[in-house]
Amino acid sequence: MRFRIHRGATVIGGNCIEVQSSGKSLLLDLGLPLEAGRPDQSLLPPVAGLVDGDSPDLLGVLISHPHSDHYGLLEVVHPSVPVYIGDGARRLLEVASAFTTGRNFAQPITTYRNRGSFNIGPFRVTPYLMDHSAFDAYALLIEADGQRLLYSGDFRAHGRKAWAFDAFLADPPASVDVLLMEGTVLGREDSPAPMTEDQVEADIASSIADTSGIVLACFSAQNIDRLVTFYRATQRSGRQFIADAYTANILDALGKSSLPSPLSPSSRMKVYLPKRQRARIIRQKRFDLVEPYRRHRVFASDIGATCDQWVMMFRSSMIEDAEAIGELAGGKVIWSLWPGYLDREKPDLRAWANAQGMSFEIHHTSGHAHVSDLRRFVDRVGASKLVPIHTMQPYRYSELFPNVRPSPDGEWSEIG
């Protein structure tokens, strides 16, 4: 077995690794580079069959988790190329396709589950559920020719699935020849350990309690950990949480009793239909996306009359909706995404909040492992070779970890 990194050896995002055995190839992730705009076939790696589907040697694409920088180029792959992905991730992306441009995948999809091994041609694949800001994220063990390659995907140890990281450390795969491990945080190893989601929840609950008006919560609907954090913080503050229709559909599609849902009899969640989502639903005649929430919907007039009772999910595309509510002065915008995104946000949400008489706060924690947890991961796996990926600073690996063997983009490396 051999492998080559097509993208990711020296950048964060756009991951793609090809593994090969007996002339057959399997791709691990096929991500859209972070700096790219829309998916385009020119961004695809030079792997026969991706564009035209005319290669029996390409067995498929194995997706580690539903972040666009790991799956985003599937949109421009030939529809005959098989795709393998976690069942929860599949459900999430199916909902996303109904609310967002693109993301409809024509390829045949096979789902996998935690530690459920399966075969793809000469390869034996075992997924390991990991803690990450993306729902249903996995590390992937690939076996062939008596050799083992472990791809970490993206992970952390301080989220609501920290137990999954602990479970992996308690029973990791044995005799790993090559470990490809993400290093997103390298270069920030002197920073303190990241806050846990429980700590973020406590800070947000305190912030909500100190706010006299409405609280607008900015975070990704696909970050289920953060959604739970905001919902729980809202409950602690005695308010009600308002999800948009997109978020409500995601929660119900995942079908987990541990997650809040506006359809649950005990739920204190309401549903708001933003103007843009309403227009899309009407245009596509997808009224089934809002009909289940008819009795749970709230409108701008309902919210404006009782602003101090609500925490509302919010994004810049909903500015017109927020202004229709009125009575924003004294409220607060809580940003709960990577702060670097603020510099790309248009319009400037900080300036907008200030113009409305609202305060602006950032409450966030990373979706990636701290250096101390990367070390724990490396120690427990004990791989013969450690290969940097998903990092801007691959040179730091040899200063922090043993057995580092960098593999440049585009070059084949033997496992043994």
N, C-alpha and C positions, 0 to 999 in steps of 0.2 A: 504494500500500500504506500502511496505517496500523496502529497498535497501541495497546493500552491494557493497563496493569498492573492486574489485578484484586486481587492481593495481593503484597506484597514491596517496595513502594517505600520503606517506612520500618520494616520488620520483617525479622527473620531467620526463614526457614521459611514454609511455606505458599505457595510461589511459584506464580503463575499469570499468564501473559501471553497475550493474544489478539491475533493478527495477522489482518488482513482485506484481501482483494483481490477485486474484482469481486463484492462482496456475499457472498463465501465466507469462513468463519472457520476458523482452526486455533489450537488452544491449545498453548502451550509450558508443559509441566508442569501438574500439578493436585495440589498438595501439601496435606497435612494440617497445619494450623497447629500449632506446637510446644506451644502452651498448651491445645490441644483434647484431649479424651479420645478417644472413639471417633468414626469418620467419621459424618457426618450430612448429609443433603441440605440442611439449613439453612446449611451451610458452603460450598455450591457457589456459584460466581460467577453473576451473572445473564446466562447465555448460553443462548439458546434451543436446545432439543434435549438438553441435558445430563440433565435429569430424565426427560423423556418420550420422547426419541428422535425427536421429531416435527418435525425441522428439517433439510431437505436442505442448508441452508447451513452446518451444522456438519460439517466434514470429518474431524475427529478430534482426538485428544490425542497430542502428541509428548512423550515422557518423556525427560529428559536423563540421569537416573541413578536407581538403585534405593535412594534414601533416602526414607522416608515423607513427609518435608516437601516432597517433589517429586512423589510419585505417590499419596499415601495416600488421596485422595478418589475414586480410580477405583472403589473398592468400592461407592460409592453412585451411580455414573453408570449411565444406561440401557445395557443390554447390547448395543444396536445401534451404539453410538458406537465407531468404530475407534480402536485404540491402536497407537502406533508406539514401539518401544523397542529398545535394543541386544540382540543375541542372548544375550550372556553375562548381562545383567541379567534377561532373561526366564527363563533357566534357574535363576538364583539365586532369583527370586521364586516360581517354581513349586515348588522344594524348600521354601521358607519356608512356603508355604500348607499343606503337609502337617504342619507342626510347630507352627503358630501359629493363633490365632483370626483369622478373617477373611482378607483378602488374596487371596481367590479372585476372579479377574476373569473375568466372563462375556463381555467384549467381544472382538470379533475382533482378533487381534494380528498385526502385521507387524513383523518385525525388520529392523534396519539394521546397517551395519558402517562402520568407519572410512573416511571420505572416499568412501564409495559414494553418489553423488548419486541421488536419486529424486524423483518428482513426486507431489504430492497436490493434485489440482485445479489451480488457477492457480499453486501454489507449487512451487518447486524447493528441495529440502532437501539439505544436505550436512552430515553429522556429522563432527566432529573429535575423535578420542580424546584425553582429557585425564588428567592425574594427579590423583587424588582418593582419599579414604579409602573411597569407594564403588567397588565393582568395576564396570567397563565404563561409565565416566562420559564424557559428551560435551559439547562446545560445539556449537551448532546454527546453521548459516547458512541463513537463509530468503530466497529471492529471488522477486520478483514485480514486474511493472510496470516492469522495468528498474531496480529498487532492491534494496538489500541490507541486511538486518538480521542482526546476529550476537548470539546469546544465549550468554553464557559458561558457563551452568550453574555448578556449583561446581568449583573446581580448586585445585591447588597445584603446587609445583615441587620438593618435597623428599621425595617418596615413592618407591616402587619403580618407578613409571612416570614418573619425572622425564624420561626420554627422550621421552615423548609430548609433554610441554610444550615441550621443546627442538625437537622435530620441528614443532610448530605454529609456533613463533617463526621457524624456518628457512623455512617456506613457509605463511604465513598467507593467508587470503582477501584479495583486493585490493578496493579501492574500496568499502569498507564505509560505508554512510550512517549507520547507527545501531548502536552497541554497547551492549547491556544487560549490565553486568558486576557480578558479586557483589563485596561489600565486607565480608565477615563480620568481618574482623580490624580494621577501621577503629575508631580509638579506642585501639588497642594498638600503634600504629606506632612507639612508642619502645621497645617490647620487643625483645630480641635476635632474630636470625633463628631460626626454629624448627629443632629437631634434625631430621636426616634419619632415615629408617627404619633405616639402617645404624648410626647412632649410638644409636638406641633399642635396637637389637639388642645392641650391645656392652654397654650399661648393664644390660640385662636378664640377659645371660649372666653378667656379673660378680655381679649380685645373686643369681642362682641358685647360683653357685659358693660364695657366702658363707652359704648356707642349709643347715642340717643335716637338716631334715625336708622334708616335701612342699611343693611350691610350687603354689599355686592361682592361675591366670591369669584375670583378669577382663577380657574384651574382647568386642567384637561378632563373632559368627561370620561376619557378612557383610562385615567389614573384612578382606579377603583379604590386603592388605599386612601387617596386624598379625598375622594368623595365621602368615604366612611368617616374620615377625620372631620370634615365639615359638618356632616350630618350629626355626629355625636357632639361636637362642640355647640351646635345649634340647640340640641336638646338640653345640654348642660346650662345654657343661658336662658332657657325658658321660651325660646322663639320657635318658629316653624320654618322649615327649609323648603325653598321653591326650586325644583329642578326644571330644566327645559325639556321639551318633548323628546329630544335626542337622548338625553341622559336617562329619562324614564324608560325609554325603549331598551337601552343598553342593560339597565338593571334587570328588567323583566326577561330579556333574552338569555341572560346568564343563568337564570333560574335557580339561584342559590338562596336558601332560607336564611343564611347568615347575613345577607345584604338587605339594606332597606329598600322598600318599594312603595310607591304611592298606592298600589293595589292591596297592600297588606292591611288587614282590619285594624292593626295597632299602630299604623304608620302616621307620623305627623309631617308627611311630605305632600306638597301640592305640586301641580304641573302648570307651567306657563308656556304658551306657544309664541315664540318670537316672530316678528314680522317676516323675516327671511325664511324661516322654516315653514311658516304658514303659506307663503307664496310658492315654495317648492312643492309642498304637499298638494296644493290645488293644481299646480301645473302638471304633476305626475299622477294626479288622482289617487294618491296614497292615503285616503282618509282612514284606513285601518290603523295608521300610525298614531292617531289621536283619539279615535273612538273609545278605546278602553279607559281613557282618563277623563271622560266627559264629566263625571261627578266630582273629579278631583282638581279640576282646572280653576285657576284664579286669573283675573284680568287686571289691567293697569289700574282701573278704578278701585278694585278691591284692595290692592296693595297700597295705593296712595293714601287711602283713608286711615290706614293703620301701619304706617311705615316702621314703627319701632317694634313690630312683632315679627319681622321677617329677615331671613338671610336668603338671598337670591343668587343663584348661579348666574354668572355674567361673563361676557367676552366683548371685545371692542365692536363686533358686528351688532351688538344689542344696545348701542348708545341711544339710538332713536327710541327704542322700547323703554329704556330707563328714563329718558326725558319725558316720555308720555306719562309716567307714573307721577312726576312732579314731587314736590316735598322732599327733595334730595338733600337739602342743606342739613348739616348735622349728622349725615350718614358717613359711611366709610367704604372705601374700596380696599379689599384685601387681595394682594397679589400672591399666588401660591404656585408659581412656576419658576423655572430657572431665571434669576434676575437679568441675565444677559438678553433674554427675549424682549425686555422692556425697551431696549435701544432700537429694536426693529419694529416695535408696535406703532402702527399708524391708524388713527391719530394717537398722539401722546396721551396715554391714560392718566398719567400724573397731572398733566396740565388740565385735562378735562375735569378730573375730580376736583382740583382746586377751583376751577371756574364754577362748579356746582356747589361750592361751600362744603365739600366732603374732604375728609382726611384720607391719606393713602398709606398703607402699611404693607410690608413684605413678611410673610410667614411661610417658610419653605424648608425642605430638607432634600438632600441629593437622592437620586435614584440609583446611585452607584456606590460600590463598596469603598470604605475607607482603607488606607494602606494596611492598617493592622488586621483587617479582615481579609485582604488579599493575601497577606502572609499566612494566615490560618488556613486559607484555601490551598495555597501552594504546599504547605507543610503536610496537610492531610492527604493530598493527592499523591505527592511524592513522585512526580513524573520524571522520567529520564531526561526529557528536554522540555523547557518552557519557552514558548514562542509568543512575543508581544503581538497584540492586536487591539483595535479600537482604542488607540492612545496617540497623543501628540508627542509623547516623550518616551519612545521605546528604549532609548539609551539608559534610562533610569532603572530599568529592570535588573540589569547586571549589578547595580549598586544595592539593590534591595532583596533579590532572590537568587537562589542557586540554579545552576544548570541552564542558564539562559542561552538560547540559540536563535537569534533573529532570522526571520525569513522574509526577504524583500518581496514587495508586490511583483507578481508575474513570474517568479522563479519556482520551479519544482523543487521540493525537498523530500527526501526519502524518510520514512518513518523510522526505520532501523538504523 
